[in-house]
């Protein structure tokens, strides 16, 4: 039998204390070093994911912007292509002659034509034109169609067509001619 010295601790106490100290140091290292690095890695991954989402969104927005810019260009081209050039009011007699020639081309007989005083607007002037005469219904329809196709600055506001079976129908067209606005001299 061996005797134990009262001054010498037993060996297993030392081992337990060593294991406990190692556990405490490991726990401290985890909370001081590993855990912050782990949280930083998670935060970095989340930030990178958000950055990737933002880049995808930015690319989609850029695609939409390019598409809208292209559509605006097409609309501007269409607007410019359909732009109606307004003539000055001093060409009223020439415009009335064109209307009467167009009516004659469509076999209408003009009995009278007149114009009203110009009404000024900021972007244009309107001049009422009245044309009356005789012709068939189909000739009147052809005239109105051709008027719409050729003279884009003239609109029909009213028309009357009276049918007389024994002779050609009487017609009266109320038209409006859109002319260029009154030029205001620059005050420089």
N, CA, C and O atoms as a DFTB+ gen file, in Angstrom:
752 C
 N C O
     1  1       0.801      -1.163       0.000
     2  2       0.000       0.000       0.000
     3  2       0.860       1.248       0.000
     4  3       1.909       1.309       0.641
     5  1       0.417       2.178      -0.690
     6  2       1.191       3.397      -0.822
     7  2       0.598       4.463       0.089
     8  3      -0.593       4.478       0.399
     9  1       1.397       5.254       0.454
    10  2       0.914       6.338       1.314
    11  2       0.865       7.625       0.511
    12  3       1.678       7.897      -0.372
    13  1      -0.066       8.333       0.850
    14  2      -0.235       9.608       0.142
    15  2       0.323      10.732       0.970
    16  3       0.212      10.800       2.194
    17  1       0.923      11.596       0.214
    18  2       1.483      12.749       0.905
    19  2       0.397      13.811       1.021
    20  3      -0.340      14.045       0.063
    21  1       0.289      14.446       2.159
    22  2      -0.754      15.455       2.294
    23  2      -0.474      16.682       1.449
    24  3      -1.384      17.472       1.197
    25  1       0.767      16.865       1.001
    26  2       1.101      18.056       0.210
    27  2       0.975      17.840      -1.283
    28  3       1.053      18.799      -2.051
    29  1       0.790      16.666      -1.691
    30  2       0.752      16.389      -3.116
    31  2      -0.692      16.134      -3.540
    32  3      -1.343      15.202      -3.069
    33  1      -1.166      16.978      -4.430
    34  2      -2.562      16.762      -4.865
    35  2      -2.626      15.511      -5.705
    36  3      -1.641      15.041      -6.275
    37  1      -3.795      15.017      -5.747
    38  2      -3.942      13.821      -6.559
    39  2      -3.920      14.216      -8.030
    40  3      -4.312      15.323      -8.398
    41  1      -3.469      13.320      -8.836
    42  2      -3.215      13.578     -10.233
    43  2      -4.506      13.855     -10.983
    44  3      -4.515      14.704     -11.874
    45  1      -5.535      13.209     -10.677
    46  2      -6.775      13.429     -11.438
    47  2      -7.329      14.808     -11.206
    48  3      -8.026      15.336     -12.073
    49  1      -7.046      15.423     -10.055
    50  2      -7.475      16.802      -9.829
    51  2      -6.782      17.750     -10.811
    52  3      -7.392      18.687     -11.326
    53  1      -5.539      17.493     -11.050
    54  2      -4.768      18.327     -11.972
    55  2      -5.313      18.161     -13.385
    56  3      -5.452      19.129     -14.133
    57  1      -5.610      16.950     -13.725
    58  2      -6.134      16.714     -15.075
    59  2      -7.497      17.379     -15.264
    60  3      -7.772      17.945     -16.322
    61  1      -8.330      17.313     -14.262
    62  2      -9.642      17.952     -14.349
    63  2      -9.479      19.456     -14.442
    64  3     -10.164      20.111     -15.228
    65  1      -8.600      19.994     -13.665
    66  2      -8.362      21.434     -13.728
    67  2      -7.795      21.809     -15.096
    68  3      -8.143      22.859     -15.636
    69  1      -6.943      20.983     -15.657
    70  2      -6.384      21.251     -16.992
    71  2      -7.458      21.216     -18.055
    72  3      -7.507      22.070     -18.940
    73  1      -8.332      20.200     -17.955
    74  2      -9.434      20.100     -18.921
    75  2     -10.368      21.289     -18.753
    76  3     -10.814      21.855     -19.751
    77  1     -10.671      21.679     -17.546
    78  2     -11.551      22.838     -17.285
    79  2     -10.945      24.119     -17.819
    80  3     -11.624      24.920     -18.462
    81  1      -9.627      24.311     -17.543
    82  2      -8.933      25.504     -18.039
    83  2      -8.921      25.517     -19.562
    84  3      -9.149      26.557     -20.179
    85  1      -8.652      24.349     -20.174
    86  2      -8.686      24.258     -21.640
    87  2     -10.088      24.592     -22.172
    88  3     -10.212      25.285     -23.182
    89  1     -11.130      24.112     -21.509
    90  2     -12.506      24.411     -21.910
    91  2     -12.807      25.901     -21.809
    92  3     -13.418      26.485     -22.705
    93  1     -12.359      26.523     -20.679
    94  2     -12.570      27.964     -20.511
    95  2     -11.834      28.753     -21.588
    96  3     -12.390      29.694     -22.154
    97  1     -10.596      28.379     -21.875
    98  2      -9.827      29.068     -22.916
    99  2     -10.466      28.870     -24.300
   100  3     -10.503      29.792     -25.114
   101  1     -10.961      27.668     -24.550
   102  2     -11.626      27.397     -25.830
   103  2     -12.893      28.229     -25.963
   104  3     -13.167      28.800     -27.018
   105  1     -13.666      28.293     -24.875
   106  2     -14.890      29.091     -24.879
   107  2     -14.572      30.567     -25.077
   108  3     -15.243      31.253     -25.848
   109  1     -13.561      31.048     -24.391
   110  2     -13.151      32.452     -24.537
   111  2     -12.680      32.712     -25.961
   112  3     -13.021      33.743     -26.541
   113  1     -11.911      31.805     -26.532
   114  2     -11.434      31.976     -27.913
   115  2     -12.607      31.984     -28.885
   116  3     -12.611      32.737     -29.859
   117  1     -13.603      31.141     -28.614
   118  2     -14.776      31.109     -29.492
   119  2     -15.493      32.461     -29.483
   120  3     -15.809      33.013     -30.537
   121  1     -15.748      32.991     -28.271
   122  2     -16.484      34.250     -28.177
   123  2     -15.649      35.460     -28.592
   124  3     -16.206      36.464     -29.036
   125  1     -14.358      35.385     -28.459
   126  2     -13.497      36.517     -28.807
   127  2     -13.088      36.491     -30.268
   128  3     -13.005      37.549     -30.892
   129  1     -12.828      35.312     -30.839
   130  2     -12.281      35.230     -32.190
   131  2     -13.266      34.613     -33.189
   132  3     -13.614      35.244     -34.186
   133  1     -13.704      33.415     -32.931
   134  2     -14.467      32.650     -33.922
   135  2     -15.854      33.242     -34.144
   136  3     -16.273      33.414     -35.289
   137  1     -16.559      33.552     -33.089
   138  2     -17.925      34.059     -33.240
   139  2     -17.973      35.377     -34.017
   140  3     -18.790      35.503     -34.929
   141  1     -17.127      36.370     -33.691
   142  2     -17.155      37.610     -34.494
   143  2     -16.810      37.375     -35.968
   144  3     -17.387      38.003     -36.855
   145  1     -15.867      36.467     -36.217
   146  2     -15.519      36.163     -37.612
   147  2     -16.704      35.508     -38.302
   148  3     -16.981      35.804     -39.464
   149  1     -17.392      34.641     -37.622
   150  2     -18.565      33.976     -38.181
   151  2     -19.662      34.993     -38.488
   152  3     -20.261      34.948     -39.562
   153  1     -19.932      35.912     -37.552
   154  2     -20.943      36.954     -37.786
   155  2     -20.533      37.869     -38.936
   156  3     -21.365      38.280     -39.745
   157  1     -19.254      38.177     -38.997
   158  2     -18.761      39.024     -40.089
   159  2     -18.931      38.314     -41.428
   160  3     -19.293      38.947     -42.420
   161  1     -18.676      37.016     -41.468
   162  2     -18.835      36.251     -42.714
   163  2     -20.308      36.206     -43.123
   164  3     -20.634      36.340     -44.303
   165  1     -21.184      36.019     -42.153
   166  2     -22.624      36.015     -42.462
   167  2     -23.053      37.385     -42.984
   168  3     -23.783      37.472     -43.971
   169  1     -22.605      38.449     -42.325
   170  2     -22.936      39.809     -42.753
   171  2     -22.371      40.087     -44.148
   172  3     -23.036      40.704     -44.980
   173  1     -21.141      39.630     -44.397
   174  2     -20.524      39.823     -45.712
   175  2     -21.319      39.093     -46.788
   176  3     -21.566      39.645     -47.860
   177  1     -21.723      37.852     -46.507
   178  2     -22.512      37.088     -47.472
   179  2     -23.848      37.774     -47.756
   180  3     -24.287      37.835     -48.904
   181  1     -24.487      38.285     -46.714
   182  2     -25.762      38.996     -46.891
   183  2     -25.548      40.263     -47.724
   184  3     -26.351      40.563     -48.607
   185  1     -24.484      40.997     -47.453
   186  2     -24.186      42.215     -48.205
   187  2     -23.887      41.889     -49.671
   188  3     -24.333      42.605     -50.568
   189  1     -23.135      40.813     -49.914
   190  2     -22.842      40.422     -51.292
   191  2     -24.111      39.989     -52.018
   192  3     -24.287      40.287     -53.199
   193  1     -24.987      39.293     -51.319
   194  2     -26.245      38.879     -51.915
   195  2     -27.101      40.110     -52.262
   196  3     -27.693      40.188     -53.338
   197  1     -27.149      41.060     -51.328
   198  2     -27.909      42.291     -51.586
   199  2     -27.285      43.080     -52.729
   200  3     -28.002      43.641     -53.558
   201  1     -25.962      43.127     -52.781
   202  2     -25.273      43.818     -53.867
   203  2     -25.592      43.166     -55.211
   204  3     -25.818      43.865     -56.199
   205  1     -25.611      41.844     -55.254
   206  2     -25.949      41.138     -56.490
   207  2     -27.386      41.444     -56.899
   208  3     -27.672      41.655     -58.078
   209  1     -28.294      41.466     -55.911
   210  2     -29.691      41.819     -56.211
   211  2     -29.788      43.249     -56.746
   212  3     -30.523      43.504     -57.700
   213  1     -29.056      44.172     -56.143
   214  2     -29.074      45.569     -56.588
   215  2     -28.491      45.705     -57.991
   216  3     -28.992      46.495     -58.792
   217  1     -27.461      44.962     -58.292
   218  2     -26.876      45.001     -59.639
   219  2     -27.848      44.452     -60.673
   220  3     -27.965      44.995     -61.772
   221  1     -28.551      43.366     -60.317
   222  2     -29.556      42.807     -61.218
   223  2     -30.670      43.821     -61.463
   224  3     -31.106      44.016     -62.597
   225  1     -31.127      44.463     -60.388
   226  2     -32.165      45.481     -60.507
   227  2     -31.678      46.657     -61.351
   228  3     -32.415      47.167     -62.195
   229  1     -30.454      47.079     -61.125
   230  2     -29.886      48.190     -61.901
   231  2     -29.807      47.829     -63.387
   232  3     -30.079      48.669     -64.245
   233  1     -29.440      46.591     -63.691
   234  2     -29.366      46.149     -65.089
   235  2     -30.761      46.134     -65.705
   236  3     -30.928      46.526     -66.860
   237  1     -31.766      45.686     -64.950
   238  2     -33.138      45.683     -65.460
   239  2     -33.632      47.103     -65.698
   240  3     -34.277      47.380     -66.709
   241  1     -33.330      48.001     -64.766
   242  2     -33.730      49.407     -64.921
   243  2     -33.044      50.013     -66.134
   244  3     -33.668      50.770     -66.877
   245  1     -31.790      49.701     -66.346
   246  2     -31.058      50.216     -67.509
   247  2     -31.669      49.696     -68.801
   248  3     -31.780      50.439     -69.777
   249  1     -32.068      48.424     -68.818
   250  2     -32.726      47.868     -70.006
   251  2     -34.044      48.586     -70.285
   252  3     -34.349      48.910     -71.432
   253  1     -34.816      48.830     -69.241
   254  2     -36.089      49.545     -69.403
   255  2     -35.834      50.971     -69.886
   256  3     -36.549      51.476     -70.751
   257  1     -34.807      51.620     -69.321
   258  2     -34.476      52.994     -69.732
   259  2     -34.113      53.036     -71.215
   260  3     -34.563      53.919     -71.944
   261  1     -33.298      52.080     -71.656
   262  2     -32.911      52.033     -73.071
   263  2     -34.122      51.795     -73.959
   264  3     -34.261      52.410     -75.016
   265  1     -34.998      50.893     -73.519
   266  2     -36.201      50.602     -74.301
   267  2     -37.107      51.835     -74.379
   268  3     -37.640      52.146     -75.444
   269  1     -37.281      52.534     -73.256
   270  2     -38.114      53.735     -73.255
   271  2     -37.492      54.838     -74.109
   272  3     -38.206      55.566     -74.799
   273  1     -36.181      54.962     -74.066
   274  2     -35.502      55.966     -74.890
   275  2     -35.727      55.665     -76.369
   276  3     -35.958      56.575     -77.165
   277  1     -35.657      54.387     -76.730
   278  2     -35.896      53.986     -78.116
   279  2     -37.347      54.275     -78.507
   280  3     -37.607      54.761     -79.608
   281  1     -38.282      53.981     -77.617
   282  2     -39.691      54.245     -77.908
   283  2     -39.960      55.739     -78.052
   284  3     -40.737      56.148     -78.915
   285  1     -39.322      56.559     -77.210
   286  2     -39.471      58.014     -77.320
   287  2     -38.951      58.477     -78.681
   288  3     -39.566      59.327     -79.325
   289  1     -37.839      57.930     -79.112
   290  2     -37.295      58.284     -80.430
   291  2     -38.259      57.915     -81.544
   292  3     -38.448      58.690     -82.482
   293  1     -38.875      56.733     -81.452
   294  2     -39.838      56.314     -82.475
   295  2     -41.074      57.211     -82.473
   296  3     -41.602      57.550     -83.532
   297  1     -41.534      57.594     -81.280
   298  2     -42.697      58.483     -81.190
   299  2     -42.355      59.853     -81.776
   300  3     -43.174      60.445     -82.480
   301  1     -41.172      60.352     -81.497
   302  2     -40.760      61.643     -82.056
   303  2     -40.665      61.571     -83.577
   304  3     -41.070      62.505     -84.268
   305  1     -40.134      60.472     -84.099
   306  2     -40.073      60.314     -85.554
   307  2     -41.470      60.268     -86.157
   308  3     -41.730      60.890     -87.187
   309  1     -42.363      59.532     -85.516
   310  2     -43.744      59.444     -86.015
   311  2     -44.417      60.803     -85.953
   312  3     -45.144      61.184     -86.870
   313  1     -44.175      61.537     -84.871
   314  2     -44.767      62.877     -84.742
   315  2     -44.244      63.804     -85.835
   316  3     -45.008      64.551     -86.446
   317  1     -42.948      63.750     -86.070
   318  2     -42.371      64.604     -87.105
   319  2     -42.860      64.207     -88.492
   320  3     -43.050      65.064     -89.356
   321  1     -43.062      62.912     -88.705
   322  2     -43.543      62.443     -90.006
   323  2     -44.990      62.853     -90.237
   324  3     -45.393      63.095     -91.374
   325  1     -45.776      62.931     -89.165
   326  2     -47.183      63.286     -89.324
   327  2     -47.448      64.768     -89.082
   328  3     -48.600      65.201     -89.055
   329  1     -46.407      65.525     -88.912
   330  2     -46.534      66.954     -88.641
   331  2     -47.187      67.647     -89.831
   332  3     -46.799      67.427     -90.978
   333  1     -48.175      68.480     -89.552
   334  2     -48.856      69.232     -90.596
   335  2     -48.242      70.627     -90.654
   336  3     -48.227      71.362     -89.667
   337  1     -47.746      70.964     -91.818
   338  2     -47.185      72.298     -92.010
   339  2     -48.332      73.264     -92.295
   340  3     -49.072      73.087     -93.262
   341  1     -48.476      74.276     -91.456
   342  2     -49.556      75.242     -91.625
   343  2     -49.093      76.399     -92.500
   344  3     -48.034      76.986     -92.282
   345  1     -49.907      76.704     -93.482
   346  2     -49.612      77.794     -94.418
   347  2     -50.090      79.121     -93.829
   348  3     -50.986      79.131     -92.985
   349  1     -49.505      80.237     -94.261
   350  2     -49.972      81.537     -93.770
   351  2     -51.352      81.886     -94.350
   352  3     -51.730      81.397     -95.414
   353  1     -52.081      82.725     -93.644
   354  2     -53.444      83.116     -94.029
   355  2     -53.463      83.792     -95.395
   356  3     -54.469      83.714     -96.100
   357  1     -52.398      84.439     -95.776
   358  2     -52.369      85.142     -97.068
   359  2     -52.545      84.172     -98.244
   360  3     -52.809      84.607     -99.364
   361  1     -52.399      82.856     -97.999
   362  2     -52.597      81.862     -99.050
   363  2     -54.017      81.287     -99.052
   364  3     -54.251      80.203     -99.584
   365  1     -54.967      82.025     -98.450
   366  2     -56.355      81.561     -98.381
   367  2     -56.930      81.304     -99.768
   368  3     -57.564      80.274     -99.995
   369  1     -56.713      82.238    -100.701
   370  2     -57.263      82.058    -102.055
   371  2     -56.681      80.812    -102.723
   372  3     -57.396      80.103    -103.431
   373  1     -55.408      80.540    -102.509
   374  2     -54.785      79.350    -103.089
   375  2     -55.390      78.083    -102.475
   376  3     -55.626      77.106    -103.186
   377  1     -55.643      78.093    -101.153
   378  2     -56.233      76.932    -100.502
   379  2     -57.667      76.721    -101.012
   380  3     -58.070      75.586    -101.262
   381  1     -58.427      77.793    -101.166
   382  2     -59.799      77.663    -101.677
   383  2     -59.777      77.133    -103.111
   384  3     -60.625      76.321    -103.482
   385  1     -58.816      77.585    -103.919
   386  2     -58.691      77.082    -105.288
   387  2     -58.391      75.585    -105.282
   388  3     -58.925      74.849    -106.111
   389  1     -57.549      75.127    -104.364
   390  2     -57.247      73.696    -104.262
   391  2     -58.509      72.903    -103.902
   392  3     -58.746      71.824    -104.445
   393  1     -59.304      73.439    -102.997
   394  2     -60.540      72.756    -102.589
   395  2     -61.506      72.669    -103.761
   396  3     -62.106      71.621    -103.999
   397  1     -61.657      73.762    -104.489
   398  2     -62.580      73.785    -105.636
   399  2     -62.075      72.854    -106.737
   400  3     -62.869      72.145    -107.354
   401  1     -60.762      72.848    -106.990
   402  2     -60.199      71.927    -107.987
   403  2     -60.431      70.467    -107.580
   404  3     -60.757      69.629    -108.420
   405  1     -60.264      70.173    -106.300
   406  2     -60.496      68.827    -105.799
   407  2     -61.963      68.432    -105.973
   408  3     -62.266      67.288    -106.312
   409  1     -62.863      69.371    -105.741
   410  2     -64.293      69.103    -105.940
   411  2     -64.581      68.842    -107.421
   412  3     -65.313      67.910    -107.754
   413  1     -64.016      69.651    -108.297
   414  2     -64.223      69.478    -109.739
   415  2     -63.649      68.154    -110.220
   416  3     -64.248      67.487    -111.064
   417  1     -62.494      67.771    -109.692
   418  2     -61.879      66.490    -110.049
   419  2     -62.802      65.329    -109.698
   420  3     -62.792      64.298    -110.371
   421  1     -63.605      65.495    -108.638
   422  2     -64.529      64.450    -108.201
   423  2     -65.942      64.659    -108.758
   424  3     -66.920      64.191    -108.175
   425  1     -66.041      65.370    -109.894
   426  2     -67.303      65.556    -110.629
   427  2     -68.358      66.350    -109.870
   428  3     -69.551      66.167    -110.113
   429  1     -67.951      67.217    -108.968
   430  2     -68.899      68.098    -108.283
   431  2     -68.916      69.438    -108.997
   432  3     -67.879      69.922    -109.451
   433  1     -70.092      70.032    -109.095
   434  2     -70.243      71.355    -109.701
   435  2     -70.385      72.355    -108.563
   436  3     -71.309      72.265    -107.756
   437  1     -69.465      73.303    -108.507
   438  2     -69.462      74.287    -107.427
   439  2     -70.327      75.473    -107.846
   440  3     -70.091      76.098    -108.880
   441  1     -71.333      75.770    -107.022
   442  2     -72.198      76.933    -107.262
   443  2     -71.713      78.147    -106.494
   444  3     -71.961      79.279    -106.907
   445  1     -71.023      77.927    -105.380
   446  2     -70.546      79.061    -104.607
   447  2     -69.551      78.632    -103.544
   448  3     -69.543      77.488    -103.090
   449  1     -68.715      79.583    -103.163
   450  2     -67.759      79.348    -102.083
   451  2     -67.501      80.669    -101.380
   452  3     -67.497      81.730    -102.004
   453  1     -67.290      80.592    -100.092
   454  2     -67.012      81.808     -99.316
   455  2     -66.141      81.438     -98.117
   456  3     -66.053      80.279     -97.712
   457  1     -65.512      82.458     -97.577
   458  2     -64.687      82.240     -96.378
   459  2     -65.099      83.234     -95.302
   460  3     -65.668      84.290     -95.583
   461  1     -64.799      82.871     -94.086
   462  2     -65.103      83.740     -92.951
   463  2     -63.829      84.401     -92.470
   464  3     -62.738      84.105     -92.957
   465  1     -63.973      85.283     -91.526
   466  2     -62.833      85.982     -90.928
   467  2     -61.994      84.985     -90.127
   468  3     -62.535      84.081     -89.491
   469  1     -60.697      85.151     -90.161
   470  2     -59.789      84.269     -89.421
   471  2     -59.946      84.477     -87.923
   472  3     -60.092      85.603     -87.446
   473  1     -59.914      83.374     -87.194
   474  2     -59.937      83.425     -85.732
   475  2     -58.578      82.960     -85.231
   476  3     -58.139      81.844     -85.506
   477  1     -57.923      83.848     -84.486
   478  2     -56.554      83.571     -84.044
   479  2     -56.532      82.736     -82.766
   480  3     -57.361      82.899     -81.871
   481  1     -55.564      81.849     -82.718
   482  2     -55.270      81.030     -81.542
   483  2     -53.764      81.112     -81.344
   484  3     -53.052      81.640     -82.198
   485  1     -53.281      80.600     -80.237
   486  2     -51.846      80.670     -79.957
   487  2     -51.022      79.849     -80.943
   488  3     -49.927      80.262     -81.326
   489  1     -51.541      78.681     -81.360
   490  2     -50.763      77.788     -82.206
   491  2     -51.221      77.769     -83.655
   492  3     -50.524      77.211     -84.502
   493  1     -52.362      78.356     -83.966
   494  2     -52.877      78.361     -85.329
   495  2     -53.990      79.388     -85.455
   496  3     -54.433      79.973     -84.467
   497  1     -54.433      79.598     -86.691
   498  2     -55.614      80.407     -86.976
   499  2     -56.605      79.509     -87.702
   500  3     -56.204      78.625     -88.459
   501  1     -57.876      79.726     -87.481
   502  2     -58.883      78.956     -88.198
   503  2     -59.689      79.891     -89.089
   504  3     -60.056      80.999     -88.696
   505  1     -59.952      79.411     -90.297
   506  2     -60.757      80.157     -91.258
   507  2     -61.870      79.234     -91.719
   508  3     -61.620      78.160     -92.266
   509  1     -63.107      79.669     -91.490
   510  2     -64.245      78.896     -91.949
   511  2     -64.418      79.056     -93.450
   512  3     -64.317      80.168     -93.968
   513  1     -64.676      77.959     -94.157
   514  2     -64.872      77.970     -95.612
   515  2     -66.170      77.225     -95.893
   516  3     -66.410      76.137     -95.369
   517  1     -67.008      77.841     -96.737
   518  2     -68.268      77.223     -97.126
   519  2     -68.225      76.959     -98.614
   520  3     -67.912      77.850     -99.403
   521  1     -68.544      75.715     -99.002
   522  2     -68.570      75.328    -100.418
   523  2     -69.941      74.696    -100.681
   524  3     -70.381      73.814     -99.943
   525  1     -70.603      75.157    -101.735
   526  2     -71.913      74.582    -102.078
   527  2     -71.966      74.293    -103.566
   528  3     -71.245      74.900    -104.358
   529  1     -72.837      73.349    -103.937
   530  2     -72.962      73.000    -105.350
   531  2     -73.833      71.777    -105.517
   532  3     -74.685      71.479    -104.680
   533  1     -73.602      71.061    -106.632
   534  2     -74.393      69.877    -106.938
   535  2     -73.474      68.730    -107.324
   536  3     -72.355      68.927    -107.797
   537  1     -73.991      67.511    -107.103
   538  2     -73.242      66.312    -107.456
   539  2     -73.900      65.096    -106.842
   540  3     -74.799      65.223    -106.010
   541  1     -73.464      63.938    -107.240
   542  2     -74.050      62.703    -106.707
   543  2     -73.498      62.417    -105.307
   544  3     -72.482      62.968    -104.883
   545  1     -74.215      61.532    -104.614
   546  2     -73.794      61.146    -103.276
   547  2     -72.404      60.507    -103.310
   548  3     -71.553      60.839    -102.486
   549  1     -72.172      59.606    -104.244
   550  2     -70.875      58.928    -104.309
   551  2     -69.761      59.909    -104.656
   552  3     -68.640      59.754    -104.170
   553  1     -70.042      60.918    -105.487
   554  2     -69.022      61.930    -105.805
   555  2     -68.718      62.795    -104.581
   556  3     -67.566      63.165    -104.350
   557  1     -69.746      63.117    -103.801
   558  2     -69.527      63.885    -102.562
   559  2     -68.676      63.079    -101.579
   560  3     -67.760      63.613    -100.954
   561  1     -68.988      61.796    -101.449
   562  2     -68.207      60.941    -100.544
   563  2     -66.764      60.840    -101.022
   564  3     -65.839      60.895    -100.211
   565  1     -66.562      60.693    -102.318
   566  2     -65.200      60.616    -102.858
   567  2     -64.452      61.927    -102.610
   568  3     -63.266      61.913    -102.281
   569  1     -65.140      63.054    -102.767
   570  2     -64.528      64.365    -102.515
   571  2     -64.093      64.478    -101.051
   572  3     -62.968      64.888    -100.767
   573  1     -64.982      64.116    -100.128
   574  2     -64.645      64.222     -98.707
   575  2     -63.473      63.313     -98.345
   576  3     -62.608      63.693     -97.556
   577  1     -63.448      62.128     -98.917
   578  2     -62.336      61.208     -98.661
   579  2     -61.023      61.785     -99.188
   580  3     -60.007      61.772     -98.492
   581  1     -61.051      62.281    -100.398
   582  2     -59.824      62.832    -100.990
   583  2     -59.387      64.113    -100.281
   584  3     -58.191      64.374    -100.146
   585  1     -60.352      64.908     -99.830
   586  2     -60.042      66.108     -99.054
   587  2     -59.276      65.730     -97.789
   588  3     -58.293      66.378     -97.429
   589  1     -59.733      64.685     -97.125
   590  2     -59.071      64.205     -95.906
   591  2     -57.666      63.668     -96.210
   592  3     -56.734      63.892     -95.437
   593  1     -57.520      62.972     -97.320
   594  2     -56.227      62.376     -97.668
   595  2     -55.198      63.405     -98.120
   596  3     -54.014      63.270     -97.811
   597  1     -55.631      64.423     -98.844
   598  2     -54.675      65.362     -99.449
   599  2     -54.434      66.632     -98.656
   600  3     -53.301      67.106     -98.580
   601  1     -55.481      67.190     -98.065
   602  2     -55.346      68.475     -97.366
   603  2     -55.501      68.229     -95.864
   604  3     -56.604      68.277     -95.319
   605  1     -54.376      67.968     -95.216
   606  2     -54.393      67.599     -93.797
   607  2     -54.705      68.774     -92.877
   608  3     -54.973      68.583     -91.690
   609  1     -54.671      69.983     -93.418
   610  2     -54.960      71.155     -92.594
   611  2     -56.400      71.647     -92.772
   612  3     -56.746      72.732     -92.304
   613  1     -57.236      70.856     -93.444
   614  2     -58.650      71.208     -93.653
   615  2     -59.510      70.123     -93.006
   616  3     -59.279      68.930     -93.201
   617  1     -60.505      70.561     -92.236
   618  2     -61.434      69.637     -91.585
   619  2     -62.864      69.976     -91.981
   620  3     -63.204      71.141     -92.188
   621  1     -63.689      68.952     -92.082
   622  2     -65.110      69.139     -92.356
   623  2     -65.806      69.277     -91.013
   624  3     -65.686      68.406     -90.152
   625  1     -66.545      70.390     -90.834
   626  2     -67.271      70.585     -89.573
   627  2     -68.748      70.243     -89.727
   628  3     -69.402      69.856     -88.758
   629  1     -69.277      70.384     -90.951
   630  2     -70.683      70.039     -91.199
   631  2     -70.893      69.894     -92.699
   632  3     -70.162      70.476     -93.500
   633  1     -71.900      69.112     -93.069
   634  2     -72.281      69.048     -94.471
   635  2     -73.759      68.708     -94.568
   636  3     -74.320      68.027     -93.709
   637  1     -74.375      69.199     -95.635
   638  2     -75.768      68.901     -95.927
   639  2     -75.825      68.353     -97.341
   640  3     -75.116      68.811     -98.237
   641  1     -76.670      67.378     -97.514
   642  2     -76.836      66.764     -98.826
   643  2     -78.328      66.519     -99.008
   644  3     -78.935      65.732     -98.282
   645  1     -78.907      67.205     -99.987
   646  2     -80.344      67.030    -100.229
   647  2     -80.525      66.265    -101.521
   648  3     -79.951      66.617    -102.551
   649  1     -81.320      65.226    -101.458
   650  2     -81.511      64.354    -102.613
   651  2     -82.722      64.816    -103.409
   652  3     -83.834      64.899    -102.888
   653  1     -82.488      65.110    -104.658
   654  2     -83.567      65.423    -105.578
   655  2     -83.475      64.370    -106.668
   656  3     -82.527      64.382    -107.454
   657  1     -84.426      63.470    -106.731
   658  2     -84.335      62.311    -107.620
   659  2     -84.242      62.685    -109.097
   660  3     -83.677      61.936    -109.894
   661  1     -84.775      63.797    -109.448
   662  2     -84.770      64.149    -110.869
   663  2     -83.481      64.848    -111.306
   664  3     -83.178      64.888    -112.498
   665  1     -82.730      65.390    -110.372
   666  2     -81.492      66.087    -110.730
   667  2     -80.418      65.757    -109.691
   668  3     -80.720      65.142    -108.668
   669  1     -79.170      66.159    -109.941
   670  2     -78.114      65.886    -108.960
   671  2     -78.454      66.510    -107.606
   672  3     -79.180      67.501    -107.522
   673  1     -77.911      65.909    -106.560
   674  2     -78.163      66.371    -105.194
   675  2     -77.471      67.709    -104.943
   676  3     -76.407      67.993    -105.494
   677  1     -78.097      68.512    -104.107
   678  2     -77.498      69.776    -103.661
   679  2     -76.653      69.474    -102.426
   680  3     -77.084      68.721    -101.553
   681  1     -75.457      70.052    -102.345
   682  2     -74.615      69.847    -101.163
   683  2     -74.120      71.176    -100.644
   684  3     -74.052      72.171    -101.365
   685  1     -73.780      71.160     -99.376
   686  2     -73.126      72.312     -98.748
   687  2     -72.154      71.761     -97.715
   688  3     -72.546      71.023     -96.811
   689  1     -70.888      72.123     -97.855
   690  2     -69.847      71.679     -96.938
   691  2     -69.349      72.873     -96.141
   692  3     -68.998      73.906     -96.711
   693  1     -69.320      72.728     -94.816
   694  2     -68.690      73.721     -93.948
   695  2     -67.342      73.152     -93.542
   696  3     -67.259      72.112     -92.888
   697  1     -66.296      73.847     -93.938
   698  2     -64.929      73.398     -93.702
   699  2     -64.210      74.382     -92.786
   700  3     -64.623      75.534     -92.656
   701  1     -63.154      73.931     -92.165
   702  2     -62.268      74.799     -91.390
   703  2     -60.858      74.563     -91.890
   704  3     -60.392      73.427     -91.966
   705  1     -60.186      75.652     -92.230
   706  2     -58.785      75.584     -92.647
   707  2     -57.933      76.063     -91.480
   708  3     -58.158      77.146     -90.941
   709  1     -56.958      75.255     -91.096
   710  2     -56.031      75.628     -90.021
   711  2     -54.804      76.258     -90.671
   712  3     -54.061      75.610     -91.408
   713  1     -54.617      77.533     -90.377
   714  2     -53.504      78.288     -90.962
   715  2     -52.476      78.594     -89.875
   716  3     -52.730      78.430     -88.682
   717  1     -51.319      79.041     -90.325
   718  2     -50.224      79.372     -89.400
   719  2     -50.650      80.508     -88.475
   720  3     -51.445      81.361     -88.869
   721  1     -50.134      80.527     -87.261
   722  2     -50.497      81.603     -86.335
   723  2     -49.924      82.930     -86.799
   724  3     -49.007      82.987     -87.618
   725  1     -50.482      83.973     -86.262
   726  2     -49.983      85.312     -86.577
   727  2     -48.592      85.444     -85.983
   728  3     -48.377      85.192     -84.797
   729  1     -47.655      85.842     -86.825
   730  2     -46.269      85.973     -86.362
   731  2     -46.147      87.223     -85.498
   732  3     -46.506      88.323     -85.918
   733  1     -45.629      87.031     -84.274
   734  2     -45.403      88.143     -83.364
   735  2     -43.924      88.514     -83.450
   736  3     -43.058      87.687     -83.165
   737  1     -43.628      89.774     -83.849
   738  2     -42.214      90.161     -83.964
   739  2     -41.524      90.106     -82.605
   740  3     -42.101      90.444     -81.572
   741  1     -40.251      89.662     -82.648
   742  2     -39.452      89.633     -81.414
   743  2     -39.189      91.033     -80.950
   744  3     -38.866      91.908     -81.753
   745  1     -39.323      91.261     -79.653
   746  2     -39.065      92.598     -79.096
   747  2     -37.691      92.605     -78.445
   748  3     -37.556      92.484     -77.228
   749  1     -36.671      92.751     -79.294
   750  2     -35.286      92.755     -78.788
   751  2     -34.695      94.119     -78.887
   752  3     -33.540      94.320     -78.511
